[in-house]
Amino acid sequence: MNVERPKLSPPRVSVSVADSPRLAKVPLRVLSEHDCPFFPDRRATMRGVYALKKYARHYADLLEQGYWRRTDLIEKPVCRDCKACRSVRIPVDSFKRDRAHDRCWRLNRDVTVETVDYASDPESIALFRDYLINRHGWDQKADEGEPLDDLIDWYAKRLGRSPVKCRAFKYRLDGKLIGLSVCDDLKGALYSAFFAWDVAHARRGLGNFSVLYELEWCRANGKDHYYLANQIEGFTPADYKLSFCPHEVRGEDGRWHRNA
């Protein structure tokens, strides 16, 4: 996972022809080109806006138009030579578990979940640290000159900078935090911004379990869609998102296409 922090450039575009006219007043800007976080041999260009509270009423439209939030930026790729990233969402009422999902649910029946307002507390940061080192090699980034703890603290704090309520789903086993999902709670949708899990419990499939649990939460709370940010063609770790059916993928034509 690349942690380069691209800076917003002066405005170059306000809204593209593929975006909604409802976004015309959102100051979308092209970010400086940076290393692609998914493919080390590629460069990425994003268009986005800071995730400020004043853009809360536009957030649903931004998600609809293929934007997603990572930290304190709401962005989407406008890469010149690559179209691998595609936004994915699940229509809540249409979703049905398959046998693999049922097995995952049963395997984690001893996991308890609490839903709270997100905060970068010591318990959460400790889980982030373990996950980002063991799954994404952030200790190597620290070797390049930025103190690891400062880097993780920077990331954890910015995860909570959402224009809407930012929820934390805390997954526990015998009281210990083994999974943490950071989600944005919109009127008609839940957006999954980030999930970290204890690598000692890899066999549990906690990423899949978190999606299943949060879909049930969406159903109980009247949400229409559950957004899974982006699926990246050719990037295997993101392929699990397509196992939840039916799902919808936003195409290059600007439309959401349902896959059974």
Phi, psi and omega in degrees: 000122180280140182242017176301139185255093181293144180260146177288134178273171170302154184303132174243325176223150175260318179200138181271169182294339181275346183270165183287140173301338179294345179265006185300332182267001177271124184284068179293134184229153175278129179276158177297144180298144183210171178298138177293132180285352184248328182233113187296342182263011183237157173250149184239147174231130183239154170242136184193188180211150177295144184278068182269154182300329183292348178260013182302319183288347178260353190297317180299320178294323178296316177297318179301327182267014172092012176275159174214163180250130173260293178240253180261021175236139168256121193212166170209154183285140171230043184294139185289320188246011183215135178233033186289329185278130179223134179288143182231138174217159181242123173289115193301311186292338183270344186293139175225134178291149170255186184296321179297321178294320178297320178296317179298319180297315180294321181298332183252023182293343178269003179270132176256153184230132173240143180247120184222169172292137183292140174211143179276068182277166183303321180297316180292317181297323178298319178292317176304316183300311180299315183294312185290332175285310188280334181256334186231007173063036182291341176295332176290326176295324179296325178295341180275003171127346180255126181305132185301313183296323177295320181295315181291321178296318177301314182293314183298319180293319183285341174299329182274000182272080182248151175286346179236183179299131179253117183258152172241126171261113183257119182260122187235147173234115184053039177088343182275137178287117180241355178202144180217119179250130179253119187228147174262129185259103177261169183302315184244011185204161170237130180249125180271109184273325186195144174223129176240144181219157181286118185294344177290347181243038184299325185294343182284342184064049187297330177298314177295319180297321180297321178296315180298316180295315184290332172295320176295322177297318178299316181297318181289339184248018171070032178272144178274322185225150172241114184268133180250028181058238189241145169253138187243116180298125181090000179245095190304320182303340181265358185292336182302335183297335182275358180277351181264112189236149354287152173232167180236136180242134179276121183272174178295343178278001179083007180252154176268125183249125183275137176239126182285000000 
